[in-house]
Amino acid sequence: MNTEAKNGKKVRREDCRPKISERRYREACREYEGWCTACGDFTTCEVEPDAVGYRCDCCDENTVMGAEEALLCGEFIFSGMIED
Ligand SMILES: [Zn+2]
């Protein structure tokens, strides 16, 4: 019996991350929306794409980063569905 894979060792971290559409990401870049790592969503306006440590409009913590930076840090993944 092979139970090795069920002991949690092979669970992929990315499965836990929030998924957004690529279209939503592009919109966030264009509109300078900031991603809050605590809220797991775009919550804040006027955040440069490469910013870090901005204050969240929603939870009031300094956990907001720019859309590009959030993608680079792997804070979210693309859902793979591009809707237009
Ligand atoms: Zn927040």
PDB file of the backbone (N, CA, C, O) and the ligand in Angstrom, with CONECT records:
HET     ZN  A 101       1
ATOM      1  N   MET A   1       0.833  -1.208   0.000  1.00  0.00           N
ATOM      2  CA  MET A   1       0.000   0.000   0.000  1.00  0.00           C
ATOM      3  C   MET A   1       0.869   1.260   0.000  1.00  0.00           C
ATOM      4  O   MET A   1       1.834   1.348   0.759  1.00  0.00           O
ATOM      5  N   ASN A   2       0.542   2.199  -0.819  1.00  0.00           N
ATOM      6  CA  ASN A   2       1.317   3.421  -0.879  1.00  0.00           C
ATOM      7  C   ASN A   2       0.540   4.587  -0.261  1.00  0.00           C
ATOM      8  O   ASN A   2      -0.344   5.165  -0.894  1.00  0.00           O
ATOM      9  N   THR A   3       0.886   4.920   0.983  1.00  0.00           N
ATOM     10  CA  THR A   3       0.186   6.016   1.670  1.00  0.00           C
ATOM     11  C   THR A   3       1.053   7.268   1.777  1.00  0.00           C
ATOM     12  O   THR A   3       0.651   8.270   2.368  1.00  0.00           O
ATOM     13  N   GLU A   4       2.237   7.190   1.200  1.00  0.00           N
ATOM     14  CA  GLU A   4       3.199   8.287   1.361  1.00  0.00           C
ATOM     15  C   GLU A   4       2.640   9.641   0.909  1.00  0.00           C
ATOM     16  O   GLU A   4       2.868  10.665   1.553  1.00  0.00           O
ATOM     17  N   ALA A   5       1.932   9.628  -0.171  1.00  0.00           N
ATOM     18  CA  ALA A   5       1.429  10.882  -0.721  1.00  0.00           C
ATOM     19  C   ALA A   5       0.305  11.491   0.115  1.00  0.00           C
ATOM     20  O   ALA A   5      -0.064  12.650  -0.076  1.00  0.00           O
ATOM     21  N   LYS A   6      -0.229  10.706   1.032  1.00  0.00           N
ATOM     22  CA  LYS A   6      -1.351  11.218   1.813  1.00  0.00           C
ATOM     23  C   LYS A   6      -0.939  11.764   3.174  1.00  0.00           C
ATOM     24  O   LYS A   6      -1.786  12.152   3.978  1.00  0.00           O
ATOM     25  N   ASN A   7       0.363  11.792   3.426  1.00  0.00           N
ATOM     26  CA  ASN A   7       0.845  12.294   4.710  1.00  0.00           C
ATOM     27  C   ASN A   7       1.110  13.797   4.718  1.00  0.00           C
ATOM     28  O   ASN A   7       1.664  14.327   5.681  1.00  0.00           O
ATOM     29  N   GLY A   8       0.722  14.468   3.669  1.00  0.00           N
ATOM     30  CA  GLY A   8       0.872  15.908   3.622  1.00  0.00           C
ATOM     31  C   GLY A   8       2.172  16.394   3.025  1.00  0.00           C
ATOM     32  O   GLY A   8       2.353  17.596   2.830  1.00  0.00           O
ATOM     33  N   LYS A   9       3.082  15.480   2.731  1.00  0.00           N
ATOM     34  CA  LYS A   9       4.388  15.880   2.207  1.00  0.00           C
ATOM     35  C   LYS A   9       4.306  16.404   0.782  1.00  0.00           C
ATOM     36  O   LYS A   9       5.109  17.240   0.368  1.00  0.00           O
ATOM     37  N   LYS A  10       3.359  15.921   0.061  1.00  0.00           N
ATOM     38  CA  LYS A  10       3.311  16.291  -1.347  1.00  0.00           C
ATOM     39  C   LYS A  10       2.180  17.276  -1.687  1.00  0.00           C
ATOM     40  O   LYS A  10       1.844  17.486  -2.852  1.00  0.00           O
ATOM     41  N   VAL A  11       1.610  17.868  -0.635  1.00  0.00           N
ATOM     42  CA  VAL A  11       0.593  18.897  -0.866  1.00  0.00           C
ATOM     43  C   VAL A  11       1.274  20.140  -1.425  1.00  0.00           C
ATOM     44  O   VAL A  11       2.252  20.636  -0.868  1.00  0.00           O
ATOM     45  N   ARG A  12       0.746  20.622  -2.516  1.00  0.00           N
ATOM     46  CA  ARG A  12       1.382  21.773  -3.160  1.00  0.00           C
ATOM     47  C   ARG A  12       0.869  23.070  -2.561  1.00  0.00           C
ATOM     48  O   ARG A  12      -0.338  23.291  -2.456  1.00  0.00           O
ATOM     49  N   ARG A  13       1.798  23.917  -2.175  1.00  0.00           N
ATOM     50  CA  ARG A  13       1.445  25.171  -1.521  1.00  0.00           C
ATOM     51  C   ARG A  13       0.513  26.020  -2.376  1.00  0.00           C
ATOM     52  O   ARG A  13      -0.399  26.663  -1.857  1.00  0.00           O
ATOM     53  N   GLU A  14       0.740  26.022  -3.661  1.00  0.00           N
ATOM     54  CA  GLU A  14      -0.020  26.906  -4.537  1.00  0.00           C
ATOM     55  C   GLU A  14      -1.520  26.604  -4.541  1.00  0.00           C
ATOM     56  O   GLU A  14      -2.333  27.449  -4.912  1.00  0.00           O
ATOM     57  N   ASP A  15      -1.866  25.399  -4.127  1.00  0.00           N
ATOM     58  CA  ASP A  15      -3.282  25.049  -4.072  1.00  0.00           C
ATOM     59  C   ASP A  15      -4.050  25.858  -3.028  1.00  0.00           C
ATOM     60  O   ASP A  15      -5.272  25.988  -3.103  1.00  0.00           O
ATOM     61  N   CYS A  16      -3.316  26.399  -2.052  1.00  0.00           N
ATOM     62  CA  CYS A  16      -3.942  27.153  -0.977  1.00  0.00           C
ATOM     63  C   CYS A  16      -4.104  28.630  -1.323  1.00  0.00           C
ATOM     64  O   CYS A  16      -4.846  29.360  -0.665  1.00  0.00           O
ATOM     65  N   ARG A  17      -3.408  29.049  -2.349  1.00  0.00           N
ATOM     66  CA  ARG A  17      -3.393  30.486  -2.631  1.00  0.00           C
ATOM     67  C   ARG A  17      -4.663  30.950  -3.345  1.00  0.00           C
ATOM     68  O   ARG A  17      -5.311  30.183  -4.057  1.00  0.00           O
ATOM     69  N   PRO A  18      -4.999  32.216  -3.138  1.00  0.00           N
ATOM     70  CA  PRO A  18      -6.164  32.758  -3.838  1.00  0.00           C
ATOM     71  C   PRO A  18      -5.954  32.710  -5.344  1.00  0.00           C
ATOM     72  O   PRO A  18      -4.846  32.929  -5.834  1.00  0.00           O
ATOM     73  N   LYS A  19      -7.015  32.425  -6.065  1.00  0.00           N
ATOM     74  CA  LYS A  19      -6.947  32.401  -7.521  1.00  0.00           C
ATOM     75  C   LYS A  19      -7.695  33.603  -8.087  1.00  0.00           C
ATOM     76  O   LYS A  19      -8.829  33.889  -7.701  1.00  0.00           O
ATOM     77  N   ILE A  20      -7.044  34.289  -8.998  1.00  0.00           N
ATOM     78  CA  ILE A  20      -7.724  35.381  -9.688  1.00  0.00           C
ATOM     79  C   ILE A  20      -7.540  35.191 -11.181  1.00  0.00           C
ATOM     80  O   ILE A  20      -6.663  34.445 -11.614  1.00  0.00           O
ATOM     81  N   SER A  21      -8.348  35.851 -11.951  1.00  0.00           N
ATOM     82  CA  SER A  21      -8.190  35.746 -13.400  1.00  0.00           C
ATOM     83  C   SER A  21      -7.081  36.689 -13.854  1.00  0.00           C
ATOM     84  O   SER A  21      -6.790  37.695 -13.207  1.00  0.00           O
ATOM     85  N   GLU A  22      -6.475  36.338 -14.981  1.00  0.00           N
ATOM     86  CA  GLU A  22      -5.407  37.175 -15.508  1.00  0.00           C
ATOM     87  C   GLU A  22      -5.953  38.552 -15.888  1.00  0.00           C
ATOM     88  O   GLU A  22      -5.263  39.568 -15.801  1.00  0.00           O
ATOM     89  N   ARG A  23      -7.203  38.545 -16.307  1.00  0.00           N
ATOM     90  CA  ARG A  23      -7.860  39.801 -16.668  1.00  0.00           C
ATOM     91  C   ARG A  23      -7.991  40.720 -15.446  1.00  0.00           C
ATOM     92  O   ARG A  23      -7.791  41.932 -15.533  1.00  0.00           O
ATOM     93  N   ARG A  24      -8.329  40.112 -14.322  1.00  0.00           N
ATOM     94  CA  ARG A  24      -8.454  40.866 -13.070  1.00  0.00           C
ATOM     95  C   ARG A  24      -7.099  41.441 -12.670  1.00  0.00           C
ATOM     96  O   ARG A  24      -7.013  42.564 -12.173  1.00  0.00           O
ATOM     97  N   TYR A  25      -6.062  40.674 -12.888  1.00  0.00           N
ATOM     98  CA  TYR A  25      -4.708  41.120 -12.572  1.00  0.00           C
ATOM     99  C   TYR A  25      -4.310  42.315 -13.430  1.00  0.00           C
ATOM    100  O   TYR A  25      -3.773  43.303 -12.927  1.00  0.00           O
ATOM    101  N   ARG A  26      -4.576  42.214 -14.720  1.00  0.00           N
ATOM    102  CA  ARG A  26      -4.234  43.308 -15.625  1.00  0.00           C
ATOM    103  C   ARG A  26      -4.989  44.580 -15.264  1.00  0.00           C
ATOM    104  O   ARG A  26      -4.451  45.685 -15.318  1.00  0.00           O
ATOM    105  N   GLU A  27      -6.241  44.390 -14.898  1.00  0.00           N
ATOM    106  CA  GLU A  27      -7.073  45.527 -14.483  1.00  0.00           C
ATOM    107  C   GLU A  27      -6.488  46.190 -13.226  1.00  0.00           C
ATOM    108  O   GLU A  27      -6.453  47.416 -13.119  1.00  0.00           O
ATOM    109  N   ALA A  28      -6.035  45.369 -12.289  1.00  0.00           N
ATOM    110  CA  ALA A  28      -5.450  45.885 -11.057  1.00  0.00           C
ATOM    111  C   ALA A  28      -4.175  46.681 -11.344  1.00  0.00           C
ATOM    112  O   ALA A  28      -3.935  47.722 -10.732  1.00  0.00           O
ATOM    113  N   CYS A  29      -3.357  46.182 -12.283  1.00  0.00           N
ATOM    114  CA  CYS A  29      -2.140  46.896 -12.670  1.00  0.00           C
ATOM    115  C   CYS A  29      -2.489  48.250 -13.275  1.00  0.00           C
ATOM    116  O   CYS A  29      -1.874  49.272 -12.970  1.00  0.00           O
ATOM    117  N   ARG A  30      -3.478  48.222 -14.128  1.00  0.00           N
ATOM    118  CA  ARG A  30      -3.877  49.434 -14.844  1.00  0.00           C
ATOM    119  C   ARG A  30      -4.488  50.470 -13.901  1.00  0.00           C
ATOM    120  O   ARG A  30      -4.262  51.672 -14.041  1.00  0.00           O
ATOM    121  N   GLU A  31      -5.253  49.982 -12.954  1.00  0.00           N
ATOM    122  CA  GLU A  31      -5.970  50.883 -12.036  1.00  0.00           C
ATOM    123  C   GLU A  31      -5.177  51.162 -10.752  1.00  0.00           C
ATOM    124  O   GLU A  31      -5.668  51.842  -9.851  1.00  0.00           O
ATOM    125  N   TYR A  32      -3.946  50.633 -10.674  1.00  0.00           N
ATOM    126  CA  TYR A  32      -3.100  50.823  -9.487  1.00  0.00           C
ATOM    127  C   TYR A  32      -3.790  50.316  -8.215  1.00  0.00           C
ATOM    128  O   TYR A  32      -3.792  50.985  -7.182  1.00  0.00           O
ATOM    129  N   GLU A  33      -4.359  49.148  -8.315  1.00  0.00           N
ATOM    130  CA  GLU A  33      -4.960  48.536  -7.138  1.00  0.00           C
ATOM    131  C   GLU A  33      -3.911  47.734  -6.385  1.00  0.00           C
ATOM    132  O   GLU A  33      -3.038  47.111  -6.990  1.00  0.00           O
ATOM    133  N   GLY A  34      -4.003  47.754  -5.063  1.00  0.00           N
ATOM    134  CA  GLY A  34      -3.040  47.034  -4.236  1.00  0.00           C
ATOM    135  C   GLY A  34      -3.634  45.757  -3.676  1.00  0.00           C
ATOM    136  O   GLY A  34      -4.807  45.697  -3.308  1.00  0.00           O
ATOM    137  N   TRP A  35      -2.781  44.728  -3.621  1.00  0.00           N
ATOM    138  CA  TRP A  35      -3.198  43.421  -3.106  1.00  0.00           C
ATOM    139  C   TRP A  35      -2.875  43.332  -1.624  1.00  0.00           C
ATOM    140  O   TRP A  35      -1.732  43.552  -1.224  1.00  0.00           O
ATOM    141  N   CYS A  36      -3.872  43.010  -0.803  1.00  0.00           N
ATOM    142  CA  CYS A  36      -3.633  42.831   0.628  1.00  0.00           C
ATOM    143  C   CYS A  36      -3.414  41.346   0.909  1.00  0.00           C
ATOM    144  O   CYS A  36      -4.256  40.508   0.590  1.00  0.00           O
ATOM    145  N   THR A  37      -2.260  41.039   1.515  1.00  0.00           N
ATOM    146  CA  THR A  37      -1.937  39.634   1.785  1.00  0.00           C
ATOM    147  C   THR A  37      -2.776  39.090   2.943  1.00  0.00           C
ATOM    148  O   THR A  37      -2.943  37.878   3.076  1.00  0.00           O
ATOM    149  N   ALA A  38      -3.298  39.982   3.774  1.00  0.00           N
ATOM    150  CA  ALA A  38      -4.145  39.542   4.881  1.00  0.00           C
ATOM    151  C   ALA A  38      -5.575  39.262   4.407  1.00  0.00           C
ATOM    152  O   ALA A  38      -6.194  38.270   4.792  1.00  0.00           O
ATOM    153  N   CYS A  39      -6.077  40.164   3.563  1.00  0.00           N
ATOM    154  CA  CYS A  39      -7.448  40.002   3.057  1.00  0.00           C
ATOM    155  C   CYS A  39      -7.513  38.994   1.909  1.00  0.00           C
ATOM    156  O   CYS A  39      -8.554  38.383   1.669  1.00  0.00           O
ATOM    157  N   GLY A  40      -6.382  38.823   1.196  1.00  0.00           N
ATOM    158  CA  GLY A  40      -6.371  37.923   0.050  1.00  0.00           C
ATOM    159  C   GLY A  40      -7.179  38.463  -1.113  1.00  0.00           C
ATOM    160  O   GLY A  40      -7.844  37.719  -1.834  1.00  0.00           O
ATOM    161  N   ASP A  41      -7.106  39.791  -1.280  1.00  0.00           N
ATOM    162  CA  ASP A  41      -7.865  40.414  -2.356  1.00  0.00           C
ATOM    163  C   ASP A  41      -7.273  41.791  -2.661  1.00  0.00           C
ATOM    164  O   ASP A  41      -6.466  42.323  -1.899  1.00  0.00           O
ATOM    165  N   PHE A  42      -7.696  42.352  -3.797  1.00  0.00           N
ATOM    166  CA  PHE A  42      -7.326  43.732  -4.082  1.00  0.00           C
ATOM    167  C   PHE A  42      -8.251  44.641  -3.287  1.00  0.00           C
ATOM    168  O   PHE A  42      -9.466  44.641  -3.484  1.00  0.00           O
ATOM    169  N   THR A  43      -7.657  45.413  -2.389  1.00  0.00           N
ATOM    170  CA  THR A  43      -8.491  46.199  -1.475  1.00  0.00           C
ATOM    171  C   THR A  43      -8.221  47.699  -1.531  1.00  0.00           C
ATOM    172  O   THR A  43      -9.040  48.505  -1.091  1.00  0.00           O
ATOM    173  N   THR A  44      -7.053  48.066  -2.082  1.00  0.00           N
ATOM    174  CA  THR A  44      -6.595  49.429  -1.887  1.00  0.00           C
ATOM    175  C   THR A  44      -6.260  50.111  -3.203  1.00  0.00           C
ATOM    176  O   THR A  44      -5.677  49.498  -4.097  1.00  0.00           O
ATOM    177  N   CYS A  45      -6.626  51.366  -3.320  1.00  0.00           N
ATOM    178  CA  CYS A  45      -6.374  52.127  -4.543  1.00  0.00           C
ATOM    179  C   CYS A  45      -5.050  52.884  -4.461  1.00  0.00           C
ATOM    180  O   CYS A  45      -4.459  53.037  -3.391  1.00  0.00           O
ATOM    181  N   GLU A  46      -4.608  53.349  -5.625  1.00  0.00           N
ATOM    182  CA  GLU A  46      -3.405  54.179  -5.723  1.00  0.00           C
ATOM    183  C   GLU A  46      -2.172  53.502  -5.141  1.00  0.00           C
ATOM    184  O   GLU A  46      -1.414  54.112  -4.386  1.00  0.00           O
ATOM    185  N   VAL A  47      -1.979  52.240  -5.495  1.00  0.00           N
ATOM    186  CA  VAL A  47      -0.790  51.493  -5.094  1.00  0.00           C
ATOM    187  C   VAL A  47       0.012  51.174  -6.350  1.00  0.00           C
ATOM    188  O   VAL A  47      -0.501  50.537  -7.270  1.00  0.00           O
ATOM    189  N   GLU A  48       1.262  51.610  -6.392  1.00  0.00           N
ATOM    190  CA  GLU A  48       2.104  51.323  -7.543  1.00  0.00           C
ATOM    191  C   GLU A  48       2.337  49.817  -7.644  1.00  0.00           C
ATOM    192  O   GLU A  48       2.426  49.129  -6.626  1.00  0.00           O
ATOM    193  N   PRO A  49       2.438  49.299  -8.894  1.00  0.00           N
ATOM    194  CA  PRO A  49       2.553  47.842  -9.099  1.00  0.00           C
ATOM    195  C   PRO A  49       3.705  47.177  -8.348  1.00  0.00           C
ATOM    196  O   PRO A  49       3.640  45.986  -8.045  1.00  0.00           O
ATOM    197  N   ASP A  50       4.778  47.954  -8.041  1.00  0.00           N
ATOM    198  CA  ASP A  50       5.920  47.341  -7.343  1.00  0.00           C
ATOM    199  C   ASP A  50       6.028  47.798  -5.886  1.00  0.00           C
ATOM    200  O   ASP A  50       7.076  47.644  -5.257  1.00  0.00           O
ATOM    201  N   ALA A  51       4.958  48.352  -5.365  1.00  0.00           N
ATOM    202  CA  ALA A  51       4.975  48.832  -3.981  1.00  0.00           C
ATOM    203  C   ALA A  51       4.879  47.681  -2.984  1.00  0.00           C
ATOM    204  O   ALA A  51       4.364  46.608  -3.298  1.00  0.00           O
ATOM    205  N   VAL A  52       5.384  47.926  -1.782  1.00  0.00           N
ATOM    206  CA  VAL A  52       5.204  46.971  -0.676  1.00  0.00           C
ATOM    207  C   VAL A  52       4.920  47.734   0.618  1.00  0.00           C
ATOM    208  O   VAL A  52       5.349  48.877   0.774  1.00  0.00           O
ATOM    209  N   GLY A  53       4.214  47.115   1.525  1.00  0.00           N
ATOM    210  CA  GLY A  53       3.997  47.672   2.849  1.00  0.00           C
ATOM    211  C   GLY A  53       3.031  48.832   2.918  1.00  0.00           C
ATOM    212  O   GLY A  53       3.111  49.662   3.824  1.00  0.00           O
ATOM    213  N   TYR A  54       2.111  48.895   1.959  1.00  0.00           N
ATOM    214  CA  TYR A  54       1.098  49.957   2.015  1.00  0.00           C
ATOM    215  C   TYR A  54      -0.014  49.564   2.987  1.00  0.00           C
ATOM    216  O   TYR A  54      -0.208  48.390   3.305  1.00  0.00           O
ATOM    217  N   ARG A  55      -0.731  50.582   3.445  1.00  0.00           N
ATOM    218  CA  ARG A  55      -1.806  50.310   4.385  1.00  0.00           C
ATOM    219  C   ARG A  55      -3.071  49.873   3.652  1.00  0.00           C
ATOM    220  O   ARG A  55      -3.444  50.436   2.623  1.00  0.00           O
ATOM    221  N   CYS A  56      -3.710  48.867   4.206  1.00  0.00           N
ATOM    222  CA  CYS A  56      -4.916  48.329   3.593  1.00  0.00           C
ATOM    223  C   CYS A  56      -6.139  49.155   3.978  1.00  0.00           C
ATOM    224  O   CYS A  56      -6.348  49.459   5.152  1.00  0.00           O
ATOM    225  N   ASP A  57      -6.940  49.514   2.989  1.00  0.00           N
ATOM    226  CA  ASP A  57      -8.169  50.274   3.241  1.00  0.00           C
ATOM    227  C   ASP A  57      -9.189  49.439   3.996  1.00  0.00           C
ATOM    228  O   ASP A  57     -10.102  49.969   4.628  1.00  0.00           O
ATOM    229  N   CYS A  58      -9.022  48.140   3.922  1.00  0.00           N
ATOM    230  CA  CYS A  58     -10.020  47.225   4.468  1.00  0.00           C
ATOM    231  C   CYS A  58      -9.692  46.806   5.905  1.00  0.00           C
ATOM    232  O   CYS A  58     -10.542  46.929   6.787  1.00  0.00           O
ATOM    233  N   CYS A  59      -8.466  46.309   6.154  1.00  0.00           N
ATOM    234  CA  CYS A  59      -8.134  45.778   7.474  1.00  0.00           C
ATOM    235  C   CYS A  59      -7.166  46.657   8.262  1.00  0.00           C
ATOM    236  O   CYS A  59      -6.828  46.351   9.405  1.00  0.00           O
ATOM    237  N   ASP A  60      -6.714  47.774   7.631  1.00  0.00           N
ATOM    238  CA  ASP A  60      -5.900  48.759   8.333  1.00  0.00           C
ATOM    239  C   ASP A  60      -4.493  48.266   8.709  1.00  0.00           C
ATOM    240  O   ASP A  60      -3.843  48.847   9.578  1.00  0.00           O
ATOM    241  N   GLU A  61      -4.031  47.206   8.057  1.00  0.00           N
ATOM    242  CA  GLU A  61      -2.683  46.710   8.317  1.00  0.00           C
ATOM    243  C   GLU A  61      -1.770  47.104   7.149  1.00  0.00           C
ATOM    244  O   GLU A  61      -2.247  47.373   6.046  1.00  0.00           O
ATOM    245  N   ASN A  62      -0.471  47.137   7.397  1.00  0.00           N
ATOM    246  CA  ASN A  62       0.476  47.468   6.331  1.00  0.00           C
ATOM    247  C   ASN A  62       0.857  46.216   5.548  1.00  0.00           C
ATOM    248  O   ASN A  62       2.022  45.824   5.486  1.00  0.00           O
ATOM    249  N   THR A  63      -0.141  45.617   4.967  1.00  0.00           N
ATOM    250  CA  THR A  63       0.047  44.328   4.296  1.00  0.00           C
ATOM    251  C   THR A  63      -0.293  44.393   2.811  1.00  0.00           C
ATOM    252  O   THR A  63      -0.525  43.365   2.175  1.00  0.00           O
ATOM    253  N   VAL A  64      -0.322  45.616   2.259  1.00  0.00           N
ATOM    254  CA  VAL A  64      -0.679  45.761   0.855  1.00  0.00           C
ATOM    255  C   VAL A  64       0.564  45.886  -0.019  1.00  0.00           C
ATOM    256  O   VAL A  64       1.488  46.636   0.293  1.00  0.00           O
ATOM    257  N   MET A  65       0.566  45.135  -1.121  1.00  0.00           N
ATOM    258  CA  MET A  65       1.639  45.256  -2.104  1.00  0.00           C
ATOM    259  C   MET A  65       1.035  45.467  -3.480  1.00  0.00           C
ATOM    260  O   MET A  65      -0.124  45.136  -3.730  1.00  0.00           O
ATOM    261  N   GLY A  66       1.861  46.033  -4.377  1.00  0.00           N
ATOM    262  CA  GLY A  66       1.386  46.268  -5.730  1.00  0.00           C
ATOM    263  C   GLY A  66       1.065  44.960  -6.438  1.00  0.00           C
ATOM    264  O   GLY A  66       1.536  43.894  -6.042  1.00  0.00           O
ATOM    265  N   ALA A  67       0.259  45.054  -7.488  1.00  0.00           N
ATOM    266  CA  ALA A  67      -0.193  43.859  -8.197  1.00  0.00           C
ATOM    267  C   ALA A  67       0.972  43.040  -8.764  1.00  0.00           C
ATOM    268  O   ALA A  67       0.990  41.815  -8.637  1.00  0.00           O
ATOM    269  N   GLU A  68       1.945  43.718  -9.392  1.00  0.00           N
ATOM    270  CA  GLU A  68       3.092  43.000  -9.977  1.00  0.00           C
ATOM    271  C   GLU A  68       3.920  42.326  -8.893  1.00  0.00           C
ATOM    272  O   GLU A  68       4.350  41.182  -9.038  1.00  0.00           O
ATOM    273  N   GLU A  69       4.134  43.053  -7.806  1.00  0.00           N
ATOM    274  CA  GLU A  69       4.931  42.535  -6.698  1.00  0.00           C
ATOM    275  C   GLU A  69       4.252  41.320  -6.068  1.00  0.00           C
ATOM    276  O   GLU A  69       4.902  40.331  -5.730  1.00  0.00           O
ATOM    277  N   ALA A  70       2.946  41.416  -5.920  1.00  0.00           N
ATOM    278  CA  ALA A  70       2.194  40.308  -5.329  1.00  0.00           C
ATOM    279  C   ALA A  70       2.293  39.045  -6.193  1.00  0.00           C
ATOM    280  O   ALA A  70       2.402  37.930  -5.683  1.00  0.00           O
ATOM    281  N   LEU A  71       2.252  39.249  -7.505  1.00  0.00           N
ATOM    282  CA  LEU A  71       2.376  38.106  -8.416  1.00  0.00           C
ATOM    283  C   LEU A  71       3.769  37.480  -8.308  1.00  0.00           C
ATOM    284  O   LEU A  71       3.910  36.259  -8.256  1.00  0.00           O
ATOM    285  N   LEU A  72       4.805  38.346  -8.276  1.00  0.00           N
ATOM    286  CA  LEU A  72       6.182  37.865  -8.159  1.00  0.00           C
ATOM    287  C   LEU A  72       6.404  37.097  -6.858  1.00  0.00           C
ATOM    288  O   LEU A  72       7.144  36.114  -6.823  1.00  0.00           O
ATOM    289  N   CYS A  73       5.762  37.551  -5.807  1.00  0.00           N
ATOM    290  CA  CYS A  73       5.910  36.908  -4.497  1.00  0.00           C
ATOM    291  C   CYS A  73       5.024  35.673  -4.360  1.00  0.00           C
ATOM    292  O   CYS A  73       5.099  34.950  -3.367  1.00  0.00           O
ATOM    293  N   GLY A  74       4.189  35.442  -5.363  1.00  0.00           N
ATOM    294  CA  GLY A  74       3.334  34.266  -5.331  1.00  0.00           C
ATOM    295  C   GLY A  74       2.184  34.381  -4.347  1.00  0.00           C
ATOM    296  O   GLY A  74       1.755  33.388  -3.760  1.00  0.00           O
ATOM    297  N   GLU A  75       1.690  35.596  -4.170  1.00  0.00           N
ATOM    298  CA  GLU A  75       0.585  35.801  -3.232  1.00  0.00           C
ATOM    299  C   GLU A  75      -0.741  35.306  -3.794  1.00  0.00           C
ATOM    300  O   GLU A  75      -1.675  35.017  -3.046  1.00  0.00           O
ATOM    301  N   PHE A  76      -0.814  35.213  -5.112  1.00  0.00           N
ATOM    302  CA  PHE A  76      -2.000  34.648  -5.743  1.00  0.00           C
ATOM    303  C   PHE A  76      -1.581  33.927  -7.008  1.00  0.00           C
ATOM    304  O   PHE A  76      -0.467  34.117  -7.496  1.00  0.00           O
ATOM    305  N   ILE A  77      -2.450  33.116  -7.529  1.00  0.00           N
ATOM    306  CA  ILE A  77      -2.166  32.452  -8.799  1.00  0.00           C
ATOM    307  C   ILE A  77      -3.311  32.714  -9.769  1.00  0.00           C
ATOM    308  O   ILE A  77      -4.427  33.040  -9.366  1.00  0.00           O
ATOM    309  N   PHE A  78      -3.013  32.567 -11.037  1.00  0.00           N
ATOM    310  CA  PHE A  78      -4.052  32.777 -12.035  1.00  0.00           C
ATOM    311  C   PHE A  78      -4.974  31.566 -12.099  1.00  0.00           C
ATOM    312  O   PHE A  78      -4.546  30.415 -12.008  1.00  0.00           O
ATOM    313  N   SER A  79      -6.231  31.869 -12.257  1.00  0.00           N
ATOM    314  CA  SER A  79      -7.229  30.787 -12.341  1.00  0.00           C
ATOM    315  C   SER A  79      -7.166  30.088 -13.688  1.00  0.00           C
ATOM    316  O   SER A  79      -7.701  28.994 -13.865  1.00  0.00           O
ATOM    317  N   GLY A  80      -6.496  30.745 -14.640  1.00  0.00           N
ATOM    318  CA  GLY A  80      -6.353  30.136 -15.964  1.00  0.00           C
ATOM    319  C   GLY A  80      -7.509  30.424 -16.885  1.00  0.00           C
ATOM    320  O   GLY A  80      -7.504  30.013 -18.046  1.00  0.00           O
ATOM    321  N   MET A  81      -8.498  31.126 -16.377  1.00  0.00           N
ATOM    322  CA  MET A  81      -9.632  31.474 -17.213  1.00  0.00           C
ATOM    323  C   MET A  81      -9.577  32.956 -17.574  1.00  0.00           C
ATOM    324  O   MET A  81      -9.637  33.831 -16.710  1.00  0.00           O
ATOM    325  N   ILE A  82      -9.464  33.205 -18.843  1.00  0.00           N
ATOM    326  CA  ILE A  82      -9.463  34.598 -19.300  1.00  0.00           C
ATOM    327  C   ILE A  82     -10.826  34.915 -19.885  1.00  0.00           C
ATOM    328  O   ILE A  82     -11.229  34.359 -20.907  1.00  0.00           O
ATOM    329  N   GLU A  83     -11.517  35.808 -19.227  1.00  0.00           N
ATOM    330  CA  GLU A  83     -12.849  36.202 -19.683  1.00  0.00           C
ATOM    331  C   GLU A  83     -12.812  37.614 -20.235  1.00  0.00           C
ATOM    332  O   GLU A  83     -12.150  38.496 -19.688  1.00  0.00           O
ATOM    333  N   ASP A  84     -13.516  37.806 -21.297  1.00  0.00           N
ATOM    334  CA  ASP A  84     -13.558  39.154 -21.857  1.00  0.00           C
ATOM    335  C   ASP A  84     -14.964  39.664 -22.119  1.00  0.00           C
ATOM    336  O   ASP A  84     -15.135  40.788 -22.591  1.00  0.00           O
TER     337      ASP A  84
HETATM  338 ZN    ZN A 101      -6.445  43.963   4.210  1.00  0.00          ZN2+
END
